[in-house]
Amino acid sequence: MVQAICRTSPRVARLLVALLAILLLACAGRMARGQSAKSGASATLRRAYELSRAAASEAEFARVLALCDEAATQGIQSPSADRYEAKLRLWALEARATLRKDESRFAEAIADLDEALRIDPQRVTALRLRGVCLAKLGRHDEAFVDLDRAIELGRGDARSYIQRAEANYAIGRYRESLHDYEQALRLQPEDAAALVGRGHAKYRLGQIPAAVKDYTAAIKLRPRDATLYTQRGNAYADTGRYTEAAADFRRAMKLDPNYGRAYQSAAWLMATCPDARYRDNDLAMHLAKRAIDLDGKSNHRYLETLAAALANAGYFEEAREVQDRALQRAPEKALANAQRKRDLFAAGRPYRQAASRR
Protein backbone atom coordinates (compact mmCIF):
# COMPACT_ATOMS: atom_id res chain seq x y z
CA MET A 1 0.00 0.00 0.00
CA VAL A 2 2.90 2.35 0.82
CA GLN A 3 4.48 1.64 -2.61
CA ALA A 4 1.18 2.50 -4.31
CA ILE A 5 1.04 5.76 -2.39
CA CYS A 6 4.56 6.61 -3.46
CA ARG A 7 3.67 6.19 -7.19
CA THR A 8 0.99 8.86 -6.92
CA SER A 9 1.58 12.59 -7.03
CA PRO A 10 3.20 14.12 -3.96
CA ARG A 11 0.02 16.01 -3.05
CA VAL A 12 -2.19 12.95 -3.34
CA ALA A 13 0.40 10.89 -1.49
CA ARG A 14 0.33 13.31 1.42
CA LEU A 15 -3.46 13.13 1.55
CA LEU A 16 -3.46 9.32 1.47
CA VAL A 17 -0.82 9.13 4.22
CA ALA A 18 -2.88 11.48 6.38
CA LEU A 19 -6.00 9.37 5.79
CA LEU A 20 -4.11 6.19 6.66
CA ALA A 21 -2.87 7.79 9.88
CA ILE A 22 -6.43 8.77 10.80
CA LEU A 23 -7.63 5.21 10.18
CA LEU A 24 -4.82 3.74 12.25
CA LEU A 25 -5.54 6.15 15.11
CA ALA A 26 -9.24 5.23 15.00
CA CYS A 27 -8.42 1.52 15.17
CA ALA A 28 -6.02 2.10 18.02
CA GLY A 29 -8.71 4.08 19.85
CA ARG A 30 -11.23 1.30 19.45
CA MET A 31 -8.71 -1.23 20.72
CA ALA A 32 -7.84 0.96 23.70
CA ARG A 33 -11.49 1.48 24.55
CA GLY A 34 -12.06 -2.28 24.35
CA GLN A 35 -9.14 -2.95 26.65
CA SER A 36 -10.33 -0.21 29.01
CA ALA A 37 -13.88 -1.63 29.10
CA LYS A 38 -12.53 -5.09 29.76
CA SER A 39 -10.33 -3.77 32.54
CA GLY A 40 -13.22 -1.70 33.94
CA ALA A 41 -15.60 -4.68 34.02
CA SER A 42 -13.01 -6.82 35.79
CA ALA A 43 -12.39 -4.11 38.38
CA THR A 44 -16.14 -3.73 38.96
CA LEU A 45 -16.53 -7.47 39.49
CA ARG A 46 -13.67 -7.41 41.96
CA ARG A 47 -15.47 -4.66 43.89
CA ALA A 48 -18.66 -6.72 43.86
CA TYR A 49 -16.79 -9.75 45.19
CA GLU A 50 -15.11 -7.79 47.99
CA LEU A 51 -18.48 -6.38 49.06
CA SER A 52 -20.12 -9.82 48.93
CA ARG A 53 -17.60 -11.24 51.42
CA ALA A 54 -19.13 -9.24 54.29
CA ALA A 55 -22.56 -8.31 52.89
CA ALA A 56 -25.39 -8.96 55.34
CA SER A 57 -28.03 -6.30 54.73
CA GLU A 58 -30.56 -5.80 51.98
CA ALA A 59 -28.79 -2.60 50.91
CA GLU A 60 -25.48 -4.45 50.58
CA PHE A 61 -27.03 -7.24 48.54
CA ALA A 62 -28.62 -4.61 46.30
CA ARG A 63 -25.22 -2.95 45.87
CA VAL A 64 -23.64 -6.25 44.77
CA LEU A 65 -26.41 -6.62 42.17
CA ALA A 66 -25.89 -3.02 41.01
CA LEU A 67 -22.17 -3.68 40.53
CA CYS A 68 -22.99 -6.77 38.48
CA ASP A 69 -25.24 -4.63 36.30
CA GLU A 70 -22.45 -2.06 35.96
CA ALA A 71 -19.95 -4.72 34.90
CA ALA A 72 -22.38 -6.06 32.31
CA THR A 73 -22.85 -2.55 30.92
CA GLN A 74 -19.07 -2.05 30.72
CA GLY A 75 -18.78 -5.21 28.65
CA ILE A 76 -17.68 -8.54 30.05
CA GLN A 77 -15.53 -10.03 27.29
CA SER A 78 -14.41 -13.40 28.63
CA PRO A 79 -16.50 -16.52 29.30
CA SER A 80 -14.90 -17.01 32.72
CA ALA A 81 -15.75 -13.45 33.79
CA ASP A 82 -19.27 -13.89 32.46
CA ARG A 83 -19.71 -17.06 34.54
CA TYR A 84 -18.28 -15.34 37.60
CA GLU A 85 -20.70 -12.42 37.21
CA ALA A 86 -23.60 -14.87 37.03
CA LYS A 87 -22.44 -16.63 40.21
CA LEU A 88 -22.18 -13.35 42.08
CA ARG A 89 -25.62 -12.28 40.86
CA LEU A 90 -27.18 -15.61 41.86
CA TRP A 91 -25.59 -15.42 45.29
CA ALA A 92 -26.88 -11.89 45.91
CA LEU A 93 -30.40 -12.73 44.71
CA GLU A 94 -30.61 -15.79 46.94
CA ALA A 95 -29.11 -13.97 49.93
CA ARG A 96 -31.61 -11.13 49.59
CA ALA A 97 -34.46 -13.59 49.08
CA THR A 98 -33.48 -15.44 52.25
CA LEU A 99 -33.49 -12.20 54.23
CA ARG A 100 -36.88 -11.24 52.81
CA LYS A 101 -38.24 -14.72 53.57
CA ASP A 102 -37.05 -14.45 57.17
CA GLU A 103 -38.92 -11.13 57.42
CA SER A 104 -42.09 -12.78 55.98
CA ARG A 105 -41.80 -10.71 52.78
CA PHE A 106 -42.53 -13.76 50.71
CA ALA A 107 -43.72 -12.09 47.49
CA GLU A 108 -40.54 -9.99 47.29
CA ALA A 109 -38.42 -13.06 47.97
CA ILE A 110 -40.19 -14.91 45.17
CA ALA A 111 -39.42 -12.06 42.76
CA ASP A 112 -35.70 -12.44 43.52
CA LEU A 113 -35.88 -16.20 43.11
CA ASP A 114 -37.77 -15.89 39.82
CA GLU A 115 -34.83 -13.84 38.52
CA ALA A 116 -32.31 -16.36 39.87
CA LEU A 117 -34.14 -19.21 38.15
CA ARG A 118 -34.28 -17.24 34.90
CA ILE A 119 -30.46 -17.21 35.02
CA ASP A 120 -30.18 -20.86 36.07
CA PRO A 121 -33.43 -22.89 35.82
CA GLN A 122 -31.79 -25.86 37.59
CA ARG A 123 -30.59 -23.95 40.63
CA VAL A 124 -31.56 -26.30 43.50
CA THR A 125 -31.19 -23.76 46.29
CA ALA A 126 -33.40 -21.24 44.49
CA LEU A 127 -36.06 -23.87 43.72
CA ARG A 128 -36.08 -25.00 47.34
CA LEU A 129 -36.32 -21.49 48.74
CA ARG A 130 -39.04 -20.46 46.29
CA GLY A 131 -40.99 -23.57 47.24
CA VAL A 132 -40.83 -22.55 50.90
CA CYS A 133 -42.04 -19.02 50.12
CA LEU A 134 -44.87 -20.27 47.91
CA ALA A 135 -46.00 -22.62 50.70
CA LYS A 136 -46.01 -19.73 53.17
CA LEU A 137 -48.34 -17.84 50.84
CA GLY A 138 -50.67 -20.84 50.63
CA ARG A 139 -49.74 -21.57 47.01
CA HIS A 140 -49.20 -25.22 47.83
CA ASP A 141 -49.50 -26.73 44.35
CA GLU A 142 -46.77 -24.43 43.02
CA ALA A 143 -44.68 -25.01 46.13
CA PHE A 144 -44.65 -28.77 45.67
CA VAL A 145 -43.69 -28.40 42.00
CA ASP A 146 -40.58 -26.49 43.08
CA LEU A 147 -39.78 -28.77 46.00
CA ASP A 148 -40.26 -31.92 43.91
CA ARG A 149 -37.95 -30.48 41.26
CA ALA A 150 -35.35 -29.54 43.89
CA ILE A 151 -35.36 -33.12 45.18
CA GLU A 152 -35.10 -34.50 41.64
CA LEU A 153 -32.13 -32.28 40.75
CA GLY A 154 -30.37 -32.37 44.12
CA ARG A 155 -30.07 -36.08 44.66
CA GLY A 156 -28.49 -36.60 48.06
CA ASP A 157 -29.67 -33.19 49.28
CA ALA A 158 -31.32 -33.72 52.67
CA ARG A 159 -32.35 -30.07 52.92
CA SER A 160 -34.86 -30.34 50.09
CA TYR A 161 -36.52 -33.34 51.73
CA ILE A 162 -36.75 -31.42 55.01
CA GLN A 163 -38.37 -28.42 53.33
CA ARG A 164 -40.92 -30.63 51.58
CA ALA A 165 -41.56 -32.43 54.87
CA GLU A 166 -42.29 -29.08 56.54
CA ALA A 167 -44.63 -28.09 53.71
CA ASN A 168 -46.50 -31.39 54.02
CA TYR A 169 -46.70 -31.03 57.81
CA ALA A 170 -48.12 -27.50 57.53
CA ILE A 171 -51.15 -28.75 55.56
CA GLY A 172 -51.73 -31.81 57.72
CA ARG A 173 -50.18 -34.42 55.45
CA TYR A 174 -48.36 -36.07 58.33
CA ARG A 175 -47.63 -39.41 56.67
CA GLU A 176 -46.06 -37.70 53.67
CA SER A 177 -44.15 -35.47 56.05
CA LEU A 178 -42.89 -38.49 57.98
CA HIS A 179 -41.72 -40.13 54.75
CA ASP A 180 -39.75 -37.04 53.73
CA TYR A 181 -38.10 -36.77 57.14
CA GLU A 182 -37.15 -40.44 56.88
CA GLN A 183 -35.46 -39.74 53.53
CA ALA A 184 -33.64 -36.73 54.95
CA LEU A 185 -32.36 -38.74 57.90
CA ARG A 186 -31.24 -41.56 55.60
CA LEU A 187 -28.98 -39.00 53.94
CA GLN A 188 -28.05 -37.09 57.09
CA PRO A 189 -28.63 -39.27 60.17
CA GLU A 190 -27.53 -36.68 62.72
CA ASP A 191 -29.57 -33.74 61.51
CA ALA A 192 -31.25 -32.43 64.68
CA ALA A 193 -33.89 -30.44 62.78
CA ALA A 194 -34.94 -33.54 60.83
CA LEU A 195 -35.13 -35.59 64.03
CA VAL A 196 -37.35 -33.00 65.67
CA GLY A 197 -39.53 -32.74 62.56
CA ARG A 198 -39.90 -36.50 62.38
CA GLY A 199 -40.80 -36.48 66.07
CA HIS A 200 -43.54 -33.91 65.39
CA ALA A 201 -44.94 -35.99 62.52
CA LYS A 202 -44.97 -39.14 64.65
CA TYR A 203 -46.64 -37.21 67.48
CA ARG A 204 -49.42 -36.08 65.13
CA LEU A 205 -49.88 -39.66 63.95
CA GLY A 206 -50.29 -40.84 67.53
CA GLN A 207 -46.88 -42.50 67.66
CA ILE A 208 -45.97 -40.64 70.83
CA PRO A 209 -43.36 -43.03 72.35
CA ALA A 210 -41.58 -43.01 68.99
CA ALA A 211 -41.73 -39.21 68.97
CA VAL A 212 -40.09 -39.18 72.41
CA LYS A 213 -37.22 -41.24 71.01
CA ASP A 214 -36.67 -38.71 68.23
CA TYR A 215 -36.76 -35.78 70.65
CA THR A 216 -34.27 -37.61 72.87
CA ALA A 217 -31.93 -38.20 69.92
CA ALA A 218 -32.16 -34.50 69.02
CA ILE A 219 -31.39 -33.51 72.64
CA LYS A 220 -28.18 -35.55 72.49
CA LEU A 221 -27.14 -33.42 69.53
CA ARG A 222 -28.35 -30.13 71.02
CA PRO A 223 -28.28 -30.60 74.80
CA ARG A 224 -28.78 -26.92 75.62
CA ASP A 225 -31.85 -26.33 73.45
CA ALA A 226 -34.78 -25.44 75.73
CA THR A 227 -37.32 -26.00 72.96
CA LEU A 228 -36.38 -29.68 72.68
CA TYR A 229 -36.88 -30.35 76.39
CA THR A 230 -40.25 -28.60 76.24
CA GLN A 231 -41.38 -30.67 73.26
CA ARG A 232 -40.26 -33.90 74.87
CA GLY A 233 -41.91 -32.84 78.13
CA ASN A 234 -45.24 -32.35 76.36
CA ALA A 235 -44.90 -35.80 74.81
CA TYR A 236 -44.07 -37.33 78.18
CA ALA A 237 -47.14 -35.67 79.70
CA ASP A 238 -49.34 -37.09 76.95
CA THR A 239 -48.17 -40.60 77.81
CA GLY A 240 -48.66 -40.18 81.55
CA ARG A 241 -44.97 -39.89 82.35
CA TYR A 242 -45.55 -36.81 84.49
CA THR A 243 -42.33 -37.03 86.51
CA GLU A 244 -40.22 -36.97 83.33
CA ALA A 245 -42.40 -34.20 81.89
CA ALA A 246 -41.95 -31.99 84.96
CA ALA A 247 -38.19 -32.59 84.91
CA ASP A 248 -37.99 -31.57 81.25
CA PHE A 249 -39.97 -28.39 81.85
CA ARG A 250 -37.71 -27.45 84.76
CA ARG A 251 -34.66 -28.08 82.61
CA ALA A 252 -36.06 -25.93 79.79
CA MET A 253 -36.83 -23.01 82.11
CA LYS A 254 -33.34 -23.21 83.57
CA LEU A 255 -31.67 -23.30 80.16
CA ASP A 256 -33.70 -20.37 78.84
CA PRO A 257 -35.46 -18.26 81.50
CA ASN A 258 -37.12 -16.21 78.74
CA TYR A 259 -38.68 -19.09 76.80
CA GLY A 260 -42.39 -18.57 77.39
CA ARG A 261 -43.52 -21.91 75.99
CA ALA A 262 -41.64 -23.79 78.73
CA TYR A 263 -43.51 -21.82 81.42
CA GLN A 264 -46.83 -22.38 79.64
CA SER A 265 -46.28 -26.13 79.36
CA ALA A 266 -45.26 -26.43 83.01
CA ALA A 267 -48.27 -24.37 84.11
CA TRP A 268 -50.62 -26.50 81.99
CA LEU A 269 -49.34 -29.68 83.63
CA MET A 270 -49.70 -28.20 87.12
CA ALA A 271 -53.22 -26.92 86.42
CA THR A 272 -54.77 -29.77 84.45
CA CYS A 273 -52.92 -33.01 85.29
CA PRO A 274 -55.36 -35.84 86.14
CA ASP A 275 -52.94 -36.95 88.87
CA ALA A 276 -53.38 -34.56 91.82
CA ARG A 277 -49.80 -35.14 92.95
CA TYR A 278 -48.58 -33.01 90.05
CA ARG A 279 -51.03 -30.12 90.46
CA ASP A 280 -49.98 -26.92 92.18
CA ASN A 281 -52.45 -24.04 92.42
CA ASP A 282 -50.12 -21.14 93.15
CA LEU A 283 -47.20 -22.22 90.99
CA ALA A 284 -49.50 -22.94 88.02
CA MET A 285 -50.94 -19.41 88.17
CA HIS A 286 -47.49 -17.88 88.60
CA LEU A 287 -45.98 -19.75 85.65
CA ALA A 288 -48.99 -19.06 83.42
CA LYS A 289 -48.71 -15.33 84.11
CA ARG A 290 -44.97 -15.47 83.50
CA ALA A 291 -45.53 -17.08 80.10
CA ILE A 292 -47.93 -14.29 79.12
CA ASP A 293 -45.50 -11.64 80.37
CA LEU A 294 -42.81 -13.12 78.14
CA ASP A 295 -44.81 -13.75 74.98
CA GLY A 296 -47.75 -11.36 75.23
CA LYS A 297 -51.50 -11.80 75.46
CA SER A 298 -52.21 -12.63 71.83
CA ASN A 299 -51.67 -16.39 72.10
CA HIS A 300 -54.93 -18.15 72.90
CA ARG A 301 -53.09 -21.19 74.27
CA TYR A 302 -51.34 -19.08 76.90
CA LEU A 303 -54.61 -17.46 77.90
CA GLU A 304 -56.30 -20.87 78.15
CA THR A 305 -53.48 -22.03 80.42
CA LEU A 306 -54.01 -19.08 82.75
CA ALA A 307 -57.77 -19.71 82.71
CA ALA A 308 -57.20 -23.38 83.58
CA ALA A 309 -54.82 -22.40 86.39
CA LEU A 310 -57.38 -19.96 87.82
CA ALA A 311 -60.14 -22.58 87.64
CA ASN A 312 -57.87 -25.17 89.26
CA ALA A 313 -57.42 -22.75 92.18
CA GLY A 314 -61.17 -22.17 92.43
CA TYR A 315 -61.32 -18.72 90.78
CA PHE A 316 -64.00 -19.71 88.29
CA GLU A 317 -65.34 -16.25 87.43
CA GLU A 318 -61.85 -14.97 86.65
CA ALA A 319 -61.18 -18.18 84.70
CA ARG A 320 -64.31 -17.66 82.59
CA GLU A 321 -63.31 -14.05 81.83
CA VAL A 322 -59.80 -15.07 80.71
CA GLN A 323 -61.25 -17.93 78.67
CA ASP A 324 -63.53 -15.43 76.92
CA ARG A 325 -60.39 -13.57 75.81
CA ALA A 326 -58.87 -16.84 74.65
CA LEU A 327 -61.99 -17.55 72.59
CA GLN A 328 -61.61 -14.21 70.80
CA ARG A 329 -58.08 -15.16 69.72
CA ALA A 330 -58.49 -18.88 69.04
CA PRO A 331 -58.24 -20.14 65.45
CA GLU A 332 -61.37 -21.67 63.98
CA LYS A 333 -60.21 -25.25 64.47
CA ALA A 334 -59.72 -24.63 68.21
CA LEU A 335 -63.02 -22.84 68.87
CA ALA A 336 -65.12 -25.86 69.85
CA ASN A 337 -62.59 -27.08 72.40
CA ALA A 338 -62.14 -23.57 73.78
CA GLN A 339 -65.89 -23.20 74.18
CA ARG A 340 -66.10 -26.47 76.13
CA LYS A 341 -63.51 -25.16 78.58
CA ARG A 342 -65.43 -21.92 78.94
CA ASP A 343 -68.61 -23.86 79.70
CA LEU A 344 -66.77 -25.88 82.37
CA PHE A 345 -65.50 -22.75 84.10
CA ALA A 346 -68.93 -21.11 83.92
CA ALA A 347 -70.33 -24.22 85.64
CA GLY A 348 -67.71 -23.95 88.41
CA ARG A 349 -65.66 -26.95 87.31
CA PRO A 350 -61.89 -27.18 86.54
CA TYR A 351 -60.46 -28.61 83.36
CA ARG A 352 -58.54 -31.91 83.45
CA GLN A 353 -56.45 -33.48 80.71
CA ALA A 354 -57.75 -36.62 79.09
CA ALA A 355 -56.29 -39.96 80.16
CA SER A 356 -52.76 -40.48 78.93
CA ARG A 357 -52.03 -42.07 75.55
CA ARG A 358 -49.42 -44.74 76.11
N, C-alpha and C positions, 0 to 999 in steps of 0.2 A: 504494500500500500504506500509506503514511504517513497519507493522508486517511482511509482505512478505519479505521486505528488510532485516529485522533482522534475518530471518530464513536462509538466504544465508550465504556464507562464509564472514568473515570480510573484505577481500580484495574486493570481489564483492560488498558487502554492501557499502563500501566507494565509489566505482565507481558509483553505482546507486544513492547514495545521492548527489554526485557531479553533475550527470546528471540532477537530479530533480531540484537542485538549479539553474543550467543554464537555464532550461526550465521556472522556475518561474521568473527568472530575465528577460528573453526574453518577457514573457507575461506582466510583469510590465512595461517594456520599451515601448511595443506597446500601453499599456493603457496610459502611460504618454505622448507619442507622440500624441495620439488621443485627450487627454485633452488639450495639448498645441496647437494643430491645431485648436481645437474648440475655445479656448481662443483667438488665433491669428486672426481668421476670425471675431470674434465678435469685437475685438479691431479695425480691419481694417474698418469694417462697421461703427463703431462709428466715426472714422476719416473721412470717406466719408460723413456721416451725418453732422458733424461739418462744413466741407468745403461747403456743399450744402447750408447751411443757409445764406451764404453771397456771393455765387458764382454768378458772373455776366458776366464773359468773356468766350470766347471759350476755352481758356487754362484751366480755372477752371472747366468748364463742362467736358472737356476731362480728367482732373485729377480725378473727381468723378467717371467717367466710369472706369478709370484705377484701382482705389481702389476697385471697385466692381469686376473687373476681378481678382485682387489679393486675395480678400476674397474667391471667388469661387475656386481658385487654392488651397488655404489653407484648404478648406473643410468645407462647411457650413453644420452642422449636425443636425439642427432643422428646422422643417417646418416653424416656425414663422420667423426665421432668413432668410430662403430662400425667403419667401414672402417679407420681408423687403428689401432684396437686389434687388429683381425685381422692387419694387416701386422706389427705389433710381435710378436704371438704367433707368427706364421709364422716370422719372422726368428729368434726365440729358439729355437723348436723345431728349425729346421734347423741353427742354430749348435751347439746341444747335440748333435744327432745327428752332425754332422761330427766334433766332439771325440770322441764315443764310438766312432765308426767308426775314427778314427785310433788309438784305444787298443784296437782289436779287440773292442770291446763291441758286436757287431753286433746282437744281439737287442734291446738297450736302444735302440740307434739306430733300429731299425725301429719300435719302439713310438712314438718321437717322430714319425717320419715318417708313421706311420699316422694320428696325430692331425692333423698338418699337412694330409694329403690328405683328411681328413674335412672340414676347413675349406674347402679349395680342391682339389677332385679333379683339376684341370687344372694343378696347380703343377709345372712342368717340372723345377725344381731338386730338388724332393722326390721325384718319380718317379725321376729319375736316381740320386740318392743311395740311395734304397731299393733300386733295382736292383743297385747295387754291393754293398750289404750282403747282399742275398739271395744273390748269386753267391758271396760269401765264405763263406756258410754252406752252400754246395753246393746251394742251392735254385734251380737254373739255369732251370727252366721259368718259375718266377715272376719271376726276374730279367729274363729276356728279354721278358716281358709288359710290365714297367715300362719297360725301356730302349726297346723298340719304340714304346711310347706316348709317351715323352719325345721321341723323334725325330719322331714324327708331329705332336706339338703344337708343338715348338720348331724349326720349319723354319728352316734357316740357323744352327742351334746346333751348332757343331763339337764341343763338349764331350760331347754325348750320343753322337755317333758314336764318339768316342775311348773312352768308357766301355764301349760295346757291343763295340768292337774288343778291349779288354782282357779282357772276359768271354769272348769267343770264343777268344782266344789261350789263356786259362787252361785251357780244356777241349780244346785241340788242334785247334780249327777254324781253321786258319791261313789258308785261302783266304777265309773269311768275315771274319776279322780284317783281312786285307789290304784287302778291299773297303771295310770301314768306315774304315780309316785313309785310304784314297784319298778317300773322301767328306769326311772331316774336313779333309784338306789342300786339297781343292778350295775349301772355305769359308774356310780359314785357312792359306794356303800357307807361312807362316813360323812355324808352331807346332812348336817343337823336340821336344816330347813326342810329337807325332804322327809326326814324322820318325823318331825313335828307334823308336817302336812299329812303324812300317811296315818299318823295317830289320830288326827282330826277326822279323817275320812272313816277310819275304823270306828271311832266313837259314834259318828252319825249313823253308821250301819249297825250299831248295837254291839259291836265287838269291843266292849270296854276293857276287859283284861288285856287284850292284844294292844289296845291303844296305850295302856299304862306301860307296856313293855317298850313301845316306841318312844314315849316321853322319857322313860328311864334311860334309854340309849342316847337320846339327845342330851340329857343332863350330863352324862359322862363326857360328852364332847364340849358342852358349855356349862360347867358346874356353877357359874356365878350369874346365870340368867334367871331373874326372878319370874319371868313370864312362864318358863318351863315348869317350875315348881308349882305355880298356881294352876296351870293346866292339869298337871298330874294330880294335884290335890283335889280338883273338881272331879276327876275320874275316880279317884279313890272314894270320895264321898258318895258317888253314884253306885258304887259296889259295896257300900256299907263298911268300908275300911276307914272309919272315922278317925282313929288314932293317927294313921298315916296321913290322912287329909289334913288334920290340924297341924301336924309337924311340918308338912310342906308349906302351909300358909304362913306359919311362923318363920320358916326359913326365907320365904319370898319377901316378907315384910322387913326382915333383917337385912337382906341383900339390897333391897331398894325401898327405903322408907317413903318414897314418893310415888310408888306404883299403886294407884288407886284400886285396880282390879284385885290385888291381893287382899286388901282390907275388905272389899265388898264380898269376896268369896268366904273369908273367915267369918264375917258378920252373918252371912246367909246360913252357914253351918250352925253357928251358935244360936240363931233365932229360929231355925226351922227343922233342926235334926230330930228325927223320930225317937232317938235315944236321949232321954233327959240328961244323961251324964255329960253330954257334950253341949248342952244349952247353957247360956250365960246371959241373963237379962241386960245387965249394965254394960258388959263388954261388947255385946252385940250392937247396942245402940251407939256406943262410943265409936266402934270401928265403922259402922255404917255412915255416921256423920263425917268421919275422917275421909272416907272414900269420896263422899260428895264434895267436901272441901278441896280435895285434890283434883278431881275431874269435873266438877261443876254439876249443876242441877238439870242438865238436859238429857241425861241418860235414864231412861225409864227403869232399867234394871237396878240401878243404884237407888232410885226412889222406892222401888218395890222392896228392896232389902231393908231400907229404913222403916218402911211401913210394917214389914213383917217383924222387925225388931221391936217396934213400939207395941204391936199387938201381942207379941210374946211376953212383954212386960206388963200387959194389962191396960195399956193406953189405947183403947179401941177407937175412940173418937179421933184422936190425933192420927192413928194409923189409917183410918178411912180418909181423912183429909189429904194425907200424903199420897195414898193410893189413887185418889182422884187426880192428883198432879201427874202421877205415873201414867194413868190412862190417857191423859191428854198428849203424852209424848210417845206412847207405845206404837210400834208399827202395826199394820193391819193384822198380820198373822199372829200377833201376841195379844190382841184385844180381848178375845174370849177368855183366855187364862187370866188376864189382868182383872177382868170384870168378876170372875169367880172369887178372886182374892178380896176384892172390894166388898163383895156380898158377905164373905166370911167375917170381915172386920166389922161391917155394919151390924152383923148378928152377934157381935161380942165373942167371936171365936178366933183363935190364932191359926196360922197356916203351918202345916207340917209337910215335909217332903214325902213323896211316895216311898214305898218300900224299896230297898236297894235292888239294883239289877246286877246279879252276880254272874 
